[in-house]
Amino acid sequence: MKGQNQYEKFKRGEPLTFKQAILAQCFVCSGGREGGEDCLGVSCPLYQFMPYREGRQKKQLTQEQKGKITDRFKRARNAVSLA
């Protein structure tokens, strides 16, 4: 089930990515029902990031932008592991 693995990971105290955290919360909020559709939870602060939201447009990134994001995540992970 979409979000269940991420929620289990959260319960074990493992770190989640931003997307994994959203999926885990959607799993909890939906009562564990199968995902893959718009929940219409417009009052949810995470709804704007919901992967199945109607009308959601994917952002098109250049290879340079993808490289910068990858580098930023690597630096952040290294900073966390050093702490």
N, C-alpha and C positions, 0 to 999 in steps of 0.2 A: 504494500500500500504506500502511495506517495506520502512522504513525510514521516512514516512510522520509523524507518531506520534512523532518520535524523533525530527524531524525538528520543529514541532509545540511546543514541550516542550522547545526546544532551544529558539524559538521566545518569549516564555513566561518568559524567563530568568531563567528557572529551570536548575539545573546541569545535565550533561549527563555523562554517563560512556564512556570509550574509544570506546567501540563497538557502542554505541548509536550515538556518534559523527561521527563515520565513516559512519554509515547507513544514518544519516541525510545529510552528505555531498554528499554521492552517490545519494540521492534523489534529492538534489539541482542540482548537476552536470548533472543528466540524464533528467532534465526537468520534473521531477515528474512521469516519466513512470514507469510501473511495474518492480520491481526488480526480483531477482532470477536467474540471468544469469551473466556470465562474461561480463563486459563492455568493456574489452580490452583497458582500459585507462592506458596503460603502462607509459605514461608521467605524470600521477597523482602521487604525493608523497604518497598518501594513498593506492595506488593500491596494494602494498605488503600486506596490511591488509584486503583487500577486501574479504568478506566471500565467494563469488562465483567464485573466481579466479581459472582458470584451473590449475590443478596440485597442488593445495594447500593441504598441509599435516597437519592434526590436531596433535597437540602436546599431547602426552600421559603423564599425570601427576600422580604421586603416591599420596596416601591419605595424606602423610606427606607434600608434596609440595602444595597440595590444601589447607591444614590447614594453612601453612605459608602465602599463598597468601590471604586467608580470613582474617587472623590476620593483615596483612599489610593494607588491604583495610579498616578494622575497625579503625585502628589507624589513617589513613589518613582522614577518614570521621569525626572522633572525633576532629581532629586538625582543620578541616575546620569549624565545627560547633562551636568551641570555639573561633574562630577568629572574 
